[in-house]
Amino acid sequence: MMMTTIVAVALGFAPVTQDGSVQPASDNYSNIVGRYSQTIERDGKTLLRGSNRVTGAHYELTVDPAGRVEGTVGDWYVTFQAKDAA
């Protein structure tokens, strides 16, 4: 579920508040995001690849073990820090 939420944030489907928390979406993130591939690299980073179901833009995101997310969504470069909710 964490990786699906990360993809939803990167694609702009999951609004983030000023304090950094993700606002609940009216729909399930899995339904909004759709399918994507997830690969764990030797260095512990997770690579997420897929296409935005709304715009068709391809994305490739890397999530390091500390929660740093960076990558591309279409022509956009995104970067943010993800952490588990307490």
C-alpha positions, 0 to 999 in steps of 0.5 A, a space after each residue: 500500500 505504501 508504494 501505491 500511495 507514493 505513486 498516487 502522490 507523484 501523479 498528483 492523485 493524492 493531495 499533500 497538506 502543508 504539514 506533509 500528510 497525505 489527504 485521503 482520496 475519495 477513491 481507493 489509490 489502487 483503482 486510481 493508480 492502476 498497474 505498475 511494476 515494482 523492482 527492488 535493486 541490489 542497493 535496496 532502492 525500489 524502482 516503480 514504473 508505469 503509466 498515468 491512467 488519466 494522461 498516459 504519461 509514463 513514469 519511473 520513480 526510485 524510492 531509497 530505503 530512507 524514503 527519498 523518492 525521485 524520478 520522472 512523470 512524463 516531462 516532470 521531475 518529482 522529488 519528495 520524502 516519504 515516511 510511514 504514518 505514526 
